[in-house]
Amino acid sequence: MESLILTTLNVNNDYSKKERVFDYILKYNTIITSRNGLKKAFKKERILLNNTVLNGAEWCNAGDVYQILGEEEKVPKIFELDLDVLFEDEDCAVIYKPAGFSVSGNQFRTIENALLHNIKPSDLIDKMPWPKPCHRLDAPTSGVLLIAKTRLARVSFGQQFEDKTIKKKYHAVVMGTLPHQEGDVKTPIEDKASHSSFKVLKTIPSLRSEHLSIVELTPHTGRTHQLRIHMASLGTPIVGDKLYGTDGNTLEGKGLFLSSVEITFKHPRTDTFETIKAPQPEKFEKLLLRETKMWEKFRS
């Protein structure tokens, strides 16, 4: 089990401001930089003063020494699933998530449990006990997944996602034709603002659904099932989407035709921008080729 000190904050002996502990720690620590993250740390009793757990509402006093503890976590049993590692250094990695697996959760067969089988432990002093995914991909969705190997990376990526500076692109095969070659969808999801952009890459005639289109999708917000809901809201559900699709939308054994093909992020230690890409699944073009052959056979 892990229970180590991530950082220590020393309040100057001449400190005289009237300030809550929560505000002081949020201002001066470099480990937990978001309000929500710090609230969770207090709730999980990870902020101490002289071995006393704090709730954040206390007044900050001269000479106080605050400690932020790491979360107590048990290294998971390794799931020996071979993954493609697209990028890796001491701080982070990007892997290709195959469709059909949850990123994390209570079950054993998750991508998180497979990371130690595929990614080298970091040698840096702030390494985490095991690599961790930094965002979600739905179980039926494949594609690039960002992984943190150090605490610096985990905090940095969490802040970047909160600031919406990490950019992701997806490819999908949808039924029908989009209203324009490029455009935006801002249909609210559960009464929350949501925004996605689309760009049509290819459209073919189809006996099954009149047309099939390969589209590039960019989410600007991060609502659950956002791209799937937004495509369905335009009358062009993603092929294989059992939740938001229509009758005849699924292909037996072929899964969901949605894949994350690109991610751009700021490296937590070098401050350089990295763009990692992956090709769309072969089944996308195979489906369009098969539908094109059926259409041509029907016309002849």
LUMGUVEX-21520 format. One record per residue (C-alpha): residue number from 1; residue in three letters; x negated, y negated, z. Coordinates in pm, 1 decimal, padded with zeros to 6 digits. Layout:
! LUMGUVEX-21520
+-----+------+----------+----------+----------+
| pos | code |       xx |       yy |       zz |
+-----+------+----------+----------+----------+
| NUM |  ALA |        X |        Y |        Z |
...
+-----+------+----------+----------+----------+
This chain:
! LUMGUVEX-21520
+-----+------+----------+----------+----------+
| pos | code |       xx |       yy |       zz |
+-----+------+----------+----------+----------+
|   1 |  MET |  00000.0 |  00000.0 |  00000.0 |
|   2 |  GLU | -00122.1 | -00351.7 | -00081.8 |
|   3 |  SER | -00106.1 | -00632.1 |  00177.0 |
|   4 |  LEU | -00392.9 | -00869.4 |  00109.6 |
|   5 |  ILE | -00430.8 | -01245.5 |  00126.8 |
|   6 |  LEU | -00393.1 | -01406.8 | -00214.7 |
|   7 |  THR | -00491.9 | -01756.3 | -00102.7 |
|   8 |  THR | -00538.6 | -01971.8 |  00207.6 |
|   9 |  LEU | -00437.3 | -02337.7 |  00239.6 |
|  10 |  ASN | -00602.1 | -02558.0 |  00501.5 |
|  11 |  VAL | -00421.8 | -02876.4 |  00601.5 |
|  12 |  ASN | -00664.7 | -03162.7 |  00670.6 |
|  13 |  ASN | -00707.8 | -03263.3 |  01034.5 |
|  14 |  ASP | -00617.2 | -03622.9 |  00947.0 |
|  15 |  TYR | -00293.4 | -03522.1 |  00768.3 |
|  16 |  SER | -00006.6 | -03746.3 |  00887.2 |
|  17 |  LYS |  00274.3 | -03716.1 |  00630.8 |
|  18 |  LYS |  00622.2 | -03595.0 |  00723.7 |
|  19 |  GLU |  00656.4 | -03303.2 |  00481.4 |
|  20 |  ARG |  00817.0 | -02960.3 |  00486.7 |
|  21 |  VAL |  00591.3 | -02655.0 |  00463.2 |
|  22 |  PHE |  00770.5 | -02545.7 |  00145.3 |
|  23 |  ASP |  00695.0 | -02873.7 | -00033.1 |
|  24 |  TYR |  00333.7 | -02880.9 |  00086.4 |
|  25 |  ILE |  00261.1 | -02525.9 | -00033.2 |
|  26 |  LEU |  00438.5 | -02581.8 | -00365.0 |
|  27 |  LYS |  00225.4 | -02891.6 | -00422.8 |
|  28 |  TYR | -00116.5 | -02755.9 | -00329.7 |
|  29 |  ASN | -00126.0 | -02380.5 | -00396.6 |
|  30 |  THR | -00230.2 | -02243.8 | -00736.0 |
|  31 |  ILE | -00090.8 | -01890.1 | -00697.3 |
|  32 |  ILE |  00286.2 | -01949.9 | -00693.0 |
|  33 |  THR |  00362.3 | -02258.5 | -00899.4 |
|  34 |  SER |  00740.0 | -02235.9 | -00949.9 |
|  35 |  ARG |  01008.0 | -02319.2 | -00693.3 |
|  36 |  ASN |  01192.0 | -01992.6 | -00754.4 |
|  37 |  GLY |  00874.5 | -01790.7 | -00713.6 |
|  38 |  LEU |  00791.4 | -01964.0 | -00386.6 |
|  39 |  LYS |  01147.7 | -01915.9 | -00256.3 |
|  40 |  LYS |  01111.7 | -01542.7 | -00321.3 |
|  41 |  ALA |  00776.3 | -01535.0 | -00141.6 |
|  42 |  PHE |  00929.2 | -01696.1 |  00168.1 |
|  43 |  LYS |  01227.1 | -01461.0 |  00152.0 |
|  44 |  LYS |  00993.2 | -01160.6 |  00137.6 |
|  45 |  GLU |  00798.9 | -01294.4 |  00438.9 |
|  46 |  ARG |  00476.5 | -01344.1 |  00243.9 |
|  47 |  ILE |  00394.1 | -01692.9 |  00382.7 |
|  48 |  LEU |  00221.9 | -01696.5 |  00723.5 |
|  49 |  LEU |  00087.0 | -01946.2 |  00977.5 |
|  50 |  ASN | -00135.4 | -01780.8 |  01240.6 |
|  51 |  ASN |  00025.0 | -01441.9 |  01162.2 |
|  52 |  THR |  00370.8 | -01596.5 |  01208.4 |
|  53 |  VAL |  00619.0 | -01563.8 |  00922.4 |
|  54 |  LEU |  00748.3 | -01898.5 |  00792.9 |
|  55 |  ASN |  01074.4 | -01984.0 |  00618.7 |
|  56 |  GLY |  00952.3 | -02306.4 |  00452.5 |
|  57 |  ALA |  01173.6 | -02547.2 |  00645.8 |
|  58 |  GLU |  00912.8 | -02608.6 |  00916.7 |
|  59 |  TRP |  00724.5 | -02939.3 |  00929.8 |
|  60 |  CYS |  00368.2 | -02939.5 |  00803.5 |
|  61 |  ASN |  00111.3 | -03032.6 |  01068.9 |
|  62 |  ALA | -00253.0 | -03139.1 |  01062.8 |
|  63 |  GLY | -00488.3 | -02841.9 |  01098.3 |
|  64 |  ASP | -00233.5 | -02579.3 |  00985.8 |
|  65 |  VAL | -00376.5 | -02284.0 |  00795.2 |
|  66 |  TYR | -00125.3 | -02113.9 |  00564.4 |
|  67 |  GLN | -00174.2 | -01773.4 |  00405.6 |
|  68 |  ILE |  00007.4 | -01635.4 |  00099.4 |
|  69 |  LEU |  00013.2 | -01257.5 |  00101.5 |
|  70 |  GLY |  00037.4 | -01019.1 | -00191.9 |
|  71 |  GLU |  00343.0 | -00798.9 | -00221.3 |
|  72 |  GLU |  00326.1 | -00455.1 | -00062.7 |
|  73 |  GLU |  00350.2 | -00213.0 | -00349.1 |
|  74 |  LYS |  00273.6 |  00151.8 | -00406.6 |
|  75 |  VAL |  00093.4 |  00244.6 | -00727.4 |
|  76 |  PRO |  00344.6 |  00437.1 | -00940.6 |
|  77 |  LYS |  00309.0 |  00793.8 | -01056.5 |
|  78 |  ILE |  00163.8 |  00777.5 | -01408.1 |
|  79 |  PHE |  00391.6 |  00856.0 | -01702.7 |
|  80 |  GLU |  00159.1 |  00998.0 | -01969.9 |
|  81 |  LEU |  00315.9 |  00829.2 | -02271.1 |
|  82 |  ASP |  00063.6 |  00720.8 | -02535.4 |
|  83 |  LEU |  00109.9 |  00356.1 | -02635.9 |
|  84 |  ASP | -00051.2 |  00140.8 | -02905.3 |
|  85 |  VAL | -00260.5 | -00131.6 | -02738.3 |
|  86 |  LEU | -00264.5 | -00433.0 | -02971.6 |
|  87 |  PHE | -00475.8 | -00664.1 | -02751.7 |
|  88 |  GLU | -00661.9 | -00626.3 | -02424.1 |
|  89 |  ASP | -00913.7 | -00812.0 | -02207.6 |
|  90 |  GLU | -00976.0 | -00836.9 | -01833.1 |
|  91 |  ASP | -00668.8 | -01053.2 | -01766.2 |
|  92 |  CYS | -00397.2 | -00924.7 | -01992.2 |
|  93 |  ALA | -00289.1 | -00694.3 | -02270.6 |
|  94 |  VAL | -00022.8 | -00663.6 | -02538.7 |
|  95 |  ILE |  00118.0 | -00319.1 | -02612.3 |
|  96 |  TYR |  00368.0 | -00189.9 | -02865.7 |
|  97 |  LYS |  00677.3 | -00063.6 | -02686.0 |
|  98 |  PRO |  00847.0 |  00226.1 | -02864.8 |
|  99 |  ALA |  01226.3 |  00226.0 | -02879.3 |
| 100 |  GLY |  01413.9 |  00436.5 | -02628.5 |
| 101 |  PHE |  01223.1 |  00347.6 | -02310.8 |
| 102 |  SER |  01308.8 |  00095.7 | -02040.6 |
| 103 |  VAL |  01032.5 | -00151.9 | -01958.3 |
| 104 |  SER |  01069.7 | -00093.1 | -01583.2 |
| 105 |  GLY |  01320.0 |  00033.5 | -01330.6 |
| 106 |  ASN |  01383.5 |  00310.8 | -01081.7 |
| 107 |  GLN |  01345.7 |  00594.4 | -01331.5 |
| 108 |  PHE |  01009.5 |  00761.7 | -01396.8 |
| 109 |  ARG |  00997.0 |  00741.2 | -01777.5 |
| 110 |  THR |  00931.0 |  00365.1 | -01804.2 |
| 111 |  ILE |  00673.2 |  00160.8 | -01990.5 |
| 112 |  GLU |  00541.7 |  00018.8 | -01661.1 |
| 113 |  ASN |  00466.4 |  00368.8 | -01534.9 |
| 114 |  ALA |  00281.2 |  00444.2 | -01860.0 |
| 115 |  LEU |  00050.5 |  00140.5 | -01845.9 |
| 116 |  LEU | -00221.9 |  00296.9 | -01629.0 |
| 117 |  HIS | -00238.7 |  00579.9 | -01884.3 |
| 118 |  ASN | -00318.1 |  00331.1 | -02162.3 |
| 119 |  ILE | -00477.2 |  00016.4 | -02016.5 |
| 120 |  LYS | -00812.9 | -00018.3 | -01840.6 |
| 121 |  PRO | -00807.4 | -00162.4 | -01486.4 |
| 122 |  SER | -00946.5 | -00515.2 | -01460.6 |
| 123 |  ASP | -01284.1 | -00576.5 | -01296.4 |
| 124 |  LEU | -01191.7 | -00929.9 | -01188.9 |
| 125 |  ILE | -01153.7 | -01019.8 | -00822.6 |
| 126 |  ASP | -00784.0 | -01106.3 | -00855.8 |
| 127 |  LYS | -00691.8 | -00780.4 | -01030.3 |
| 128 |  MET | -00352.9 | -00630.8 | -00953.4 |
| 129 |  PRO | -00321.4 | -00271.5 | -00828.0 |
| 130 |  TRP | -00177.8 | -00180.4 | -01167.1 |
| 131 |  PRO | -00086.5 | -00369.1 | -01488.1 |
| 132 |  LYS |  00265.1 | -00509.3 | -01504.9 |
| 133 |  PRO |  00498.8 | -00616.8 | -01786.6 |
| 134 |  CYS |  00569.8 | -00990.7 | -01793.2 |
| 135 |  HIS |  00908.2 | -00984.0 | -01967.5 |
| 136 |  ARG |  01187.7 | -00752.9 | -02079.3 |
| 137 |  LEU |  01273.3 | -00571.3 | -02397.0 |
| 138 |  ASP |  01599.9 | -00377.8 | -02405.5 |
| 139 |  ALA |  01547.9 | -00000.2 | -02397.2 |
| 140 |  PRO |  01659.5 |  00046.9 | -02761.5 |
| 141 |  THR |  01439.6 | -00244.2 | -02880.4 |
| 142 |  SER |  01083.2 | -00180.4 | -02994.3 |
| 143 |  GLY |  00790.3 | -00417.7 | -03034.6 |
| 144 |  VAL |  00523.1 | -00631.3 | -02868.4 |
| 145 |  LEU |  00521.1 | -00653.3 | -02489.5 |
| 146 |  LEU |  00297.4 | -00884.5 | -02282.9 |
| 147 |  ILE |  00117.9 | -00727.6 | -01984.7 |
| 148 |  ALA | -00060.7 | -00893.5 | -01689.5 |
| 149 |  LYS | -00365.5 | -00726.9 | -01534.0 |
| 150 |  THR | -00458.9 | -01003.3 | -01285.9 |
| 151 |  ARG | -00263.6 | -01226.0 | -01051.6 |
| 152 |  LEU | -00379.5 | -01529.9 | -01245.1 |
| 153 |  ALA | -00223.6 | -01386.6 | -01559.6 |
| 154 |  ARG |  00098.3 | -01290.2 | -01386.2 |
| 155 |  VAL |  00147.0 | -01637.4 | -01237.4 |
| 156 |  SER |  00046.1 | -01812.4 | -01560.2 |
| 157 |  PHE |  00277.8 | -01607.3 | -01781.0 |
| 158 |  GLY |  00563.0 | -01647.3 | -01533.4 |
| 159 |  GLN |  00521.3 | -02024.3 | -01552.8 |
| 160 |  GLN |  00493.0 | -02017.2 | -01932.4 |
| 161 |  PHE |  00816.2 | -01820.8 | -01961.7 |
| 162 |  GLU |  00986.1 | -02060.9 | -01719.9 |
| 163 |  ASP |  00861.3 | -02355.2 | -01928.4 |
| 164 |  LYS |  00968.0 | -02176.2 | -02249.5 |
| 165 |  THR |  00622.3 | -02219.8 | -02405.8 |
| 166 |  ILE |  00575.9 | -01851.7 | -02492.4 |
| 167 |  LYS |  00711.1 | -01794.5 | -02842.6 |
| 168 |  LYS |  00850.8 | -01464.0 | -02968.6 |
| 169 |  LYS |  00972.9 | -01347.9 | -03308.6 |
| 170 |  TYR |  01186.5 | -01047.7 | -03390.9 |
| 171 |  HIS |  01295.9 | -00868.8 | -03706.1 |
| 172 |  ALA |  01638.2 | -00708.7 | -03735.8 |
| 173 |  VAL |  01856.3 | -00543.6 | -03996.3 |
| 174 |  VAL |  02208.4 | -00685.0 | -03981.3 |
| 175 |  MET |  02532.1 | -00594.0 | -04153.9 |
| 176 |  GLY |  02661.9 | -00849.4 | -04403.5 |
| 177 |  THR |  02522.4 | -01184.1 | -04510.6 |
| 178 |  LEU |  02430.8 | -01483.0 | -04294.4 |
| 179 |  PRO |  02608.3 | -01818.6 | -04355.4 |
| 180 |  HIS |  02276.8 | -01981.9 | -04457.7 |
| 181 |  GLN |  01922.7 | -01869.9 | -04539.0 |
| 182 |  GLU |  01805.3 | -02040.2 | -04219.9 |
| 183 |  GLY |  01994.7 | -02170.0 | -03922.1 |
| 184 |  ASP |  02061.2 | -02180.7 | -03549.8 |
| 185 |  VAL |  02309.9 | -02008.8 | -03321.3 |
| 186 |  LYS |  02406.2 | -02179.8 | -02996.6 |
| 187 |  THR |  02696.2 | -01964.8 | -02882.0 |
| 188 |  PRO |  02701.3 | -01975.2 | -02497.1 |
| 189 |  ILE |  02646.3 | -01644.3 | -02317.2 |
| 190 |  GLU |  02831.4 | -01602.9 | -01986.7 |
| 191 |  ASP |  02895.1 | -01978.9 | -01991.5 |
| 192 |  LYS |  02521.2 | -02052.5 | -02011.6 |
| 193 |  ALA |  02351.7 | -02245.8 | -02291.7 |
| 194 |  SER |  02184.4 | -02013.2 | -02542.9 |
| 195 |  HIS |  01988.2 | -02085.1 | -02857.8 |
| 196 |  SER |  01848.8 | -01859.5 | -03131.1 |
| 197 |  SER |  01717.1 | -01933.1 | -03480.9 |
| 198 |  PHE |  01743.9 | -01703.8 | -03781.9 |
| 199 |  LYS |  01576.4 | -01681.9 | -04121.8 |
| 200 |  VAL |  01690.6 | -01438.6 | -04391.4 |
| 201 |  LEU |  01400.3 | -01239.3 | -04533.7 |
| 202 |  LYS |  01586.0 | -01000.8 | -04764.8 |
| 203 |  THR |  01944.3 | -00910.0 | -04859.8 |
| 204 |  ILE |  02070.3 | -00612.2 | -05059.0 |
| 205 |  PRO |  02415.0 | -00481.6 | -05159.5 |
| 206 |  SER |  02542.4 | -00191.4 | -04951.6 |
| 207 |  LEU |  02825.6 |  00056.5 | -04990.8 |
| 208 |  ARG |  02847.8 |  00083.7 | -04614.0 |
| 209 |  SER |  02885.1 | -00284.5 | -04525.9 |
| 210 |  GLU |  02887.5 | -00477.7 | -04856.8 |
| 211 |  HIS |  02543.6 | -00619.1 | -04774.3 |
| 212 |  LEU |  02247.3 | -00553.6 | -04545.8 |
| 213 |  SER |  01997.3 | -00824.2 | -04450.9 |
| 214 |  ILE |  01657.7 | -00824.0 | -04284.6 |
| 215 |  VAL |  01630.8 | -01136.9 | -04071.4 |
| 216 |  GLU |  01361.2 | -01300.7 | -03863.3 |
| 217 |  LEU |  01497.5 | -01408.9 | -03525.2 |
| 218 |  THR |  01349.7 | -01653.4 | -03273.6 |
| 219 |  PRO |  01502.4 | -01680.5 | -02924.2 |
| 220 |  HIS |  01464.7 | -02022.9 | -02761.9 |
| 221 |  THR |  01637.6 | -01915.2 | -02440.6 |
| 222 |  GLY |  01621.7 | -01580.4 | -02265.9 |
| 223 |  ARG |  01974.9 | -01457.2 | -02203.2 |
| 224 |  THR |  02042.0 | -01084.2 | -02171.4 |
| 225 |  HIS |  02112.3 | -00928.9 | -02515.2 |
| 226 |  GLN |  02092.3 | -01279.1 | -02662.3 |
| 227 |  LEU |  01990.1 | -01188.1 | -03018.2 |
| 228 |  ARG |  02237.2 | -00901.6 | -03034.1 |
| 229 |  ILE |  02523.6 | -01122.0 | -02914.8 |
| 230 |  HIS |  02430.8 | -01412.2 | -03143.1 |
| 231 |  MET |  02410.4 | -01194.1 | -03455.1 |
| 232 |  ALA |  02744.7 | -01033.9 | -03371.2 |
| 233 |  SER |  02898.4 | -01379.1 | -03317.2 |
| 234 |  LEU |  02819.8 | -01463.2 | -03682.5 |
| 235 |  GLY |  02994.4 | -01146.5 | -03802.5 |
| 236 |  THR |  02657.9 | -00986.6 | -03884.3 |
| 237 |  PRO |  02591.5 | -00736.4 | -03601.6 |
| 238 |  ILE |  02255.5 | -00564.4 | -03583.3 |
| 239 |  VAL |  02263.8 | -00215.6 | -03730.4 |
| 240 |  GLY |  02273.2 |  00045.3 | -03455.2 |
| 241 |  ASP |  02412.5 | -00190.4 | -03190.2 |
| 242 |  LYS |  02663.6 |  00021.2 | -02999.2 |
| 243 |  LEU |  02757.5 | -00261.7 | -02762.8 |
| 244 |  TYR |  02824.7 | -00548.3 | -03003.2 |
| 245 |  GLY |  02856.4 | -00373.7 | -03338.9 |
| 246 |  THR |  03157.5 | -00260.9 | -03538.0 |
| 247 |  ASP |  03287.9 |  00074.2 | -03659.2 |
| 248 |  GLY |  03038.6 |  00233.9 | -03895.1 |
| 249 |  ASN |  02759.9 |  00014.5 | -03755.0 |
| 250 |  THR |  02546.2 |  00297.0 | -03613.1 |
| 251 |  LEU |  02337.5 |  00557.3 | -03792.3 |
| 252 |  GLU |  02306.0 |  00891.2 | -03615.6 |
| 253 |  GLY |  01964.1 |  00928.5 | -03456.1 |
| 254 |  LYS |  01826.5 |  00601.8 | -03600.3 |
| 255 |  GLY |  01873.7 |  00374.2 | -03298.2 |
| 256 |  LEU |  01885.4 | -00005.6 | -03290.0 |
| 257 |  PHE |  01732.1 | -00197.5 | -03582.7 |
| 258 |  LEU |  01574.0 | -00472.1 | -03371.9 |
| 259 |  SER |  01201.7 | -00511.4 | -03306.8 |
| 260 |  SER |  00975.7 | -00775.8 | -03152.5 |
| 261 |  VAL |  00706.4 | -00843.9 | -03413.3 |
| 262 |  GLU |  00511.7 | -01142.5 | -03273.0 |
| 263 |  ILE |  00427.2 | -01318.4 | -02948.2 |
| 264 |  THR |  00226.1 | -01637.3 | -02891.9 |
| 265 |  PHE |  00097.0 | -01728.5 | -02545.9 |
| 266 |  LYS | -00166.1 | -01941.6 | -02375.7 |
| 267 |  HIS | -00443.5 | -01728.7 | -02230.7 |
| 268 |  PRO | -00443.7 | -01777.4 | -01851.2 |
| 269 |  ARG | -00821.8 | -01806.3 | -01814.2 |
| 270 |  THR | -00950.2 | -01953.3 | -02142.1 |
| 271 |  ASP | -00648.2 | -02179.1 | -02220.9 |
| 272 |  THR | -00670.0 | -02068.0 | -02585.3 |
| 273 |  PHE | -00352.4 | -01972.6 | -02771.2 |
| 274 |  GLU | -00324.3 | -01609.6 | -02876.9 |
| 275 |  THR | -00081.5 | -01477.9 | -03138.7 |
| 276 |  ILE | -00037.1 | -01100.9 | -03147.4 |
| 277 |  LYS |  00163.0 | -00941.2 | -03428.8 |
| 278 |  ALA |  00300.1 | -00597.7 | -03506.6 |
| 279 |  PRO |  00461.8 | -00471.5 | -03828.7 |
| 280 |  GLN |  00833.7 | -00412.4 | -03833.3 |
| 281 |  PRO |  00931.0 | -00042.7 | -03801.3 |
| 282 |  GLU |  00916.4 |  00163.0 | -04120.9 |
| 283 |  LYS |  01280.7 |  00258.0 | -04074.4 |
| 284 |  PHE |  01384.4 | -00099.1 | -04170.1 |
| 285 |  GLU |  01260.9 | -00076.0 | -04529.7 |
| 286 |  LYS |  01358.0 |  00292.0 | -04552.6 |
| 287 |  LEU |  01717.7 |  00201.7 | -04468.4 |
| 288 |  LEU |  01727.6 | -00073.1 | -04733.4 |
| 289 |  LEU |  01568.1 |  00156.2 | -04990.8 |
| 290 |  ARG |  01821.4 |  00430.1 | -04918.8 |
| 291 |  GLU |  02114.8 |  00188.0 | -04937.2 |
| 292 |  THR |  01981.2 |  00040.4 | -05263.1 |
| 293 |  LYS |  01958.6 |  00386.8 | -05421.6 |
| 294 |  MET |  02314.3 |  00468.4 | -05312.2 |
| 295 |  TRP |  02437.9 |  00138.8 | -05458.1 |
| 296 |  GLU |  02262.8 |  00191.9 | -05787.8 |
| 297 |  LYS |  02393.6 |  00546.9 | -05809.9 |
| 298 |  PHE |  02746.2 |  00422.1 | -05744.3 |
| 299 |  ARG |  02718.6 |  00149.9 | -06010.7 |
| 300 |  SER |  02591.9 |  00394.0 | -06271.5 |
+-----+------+----------+----------+----------+
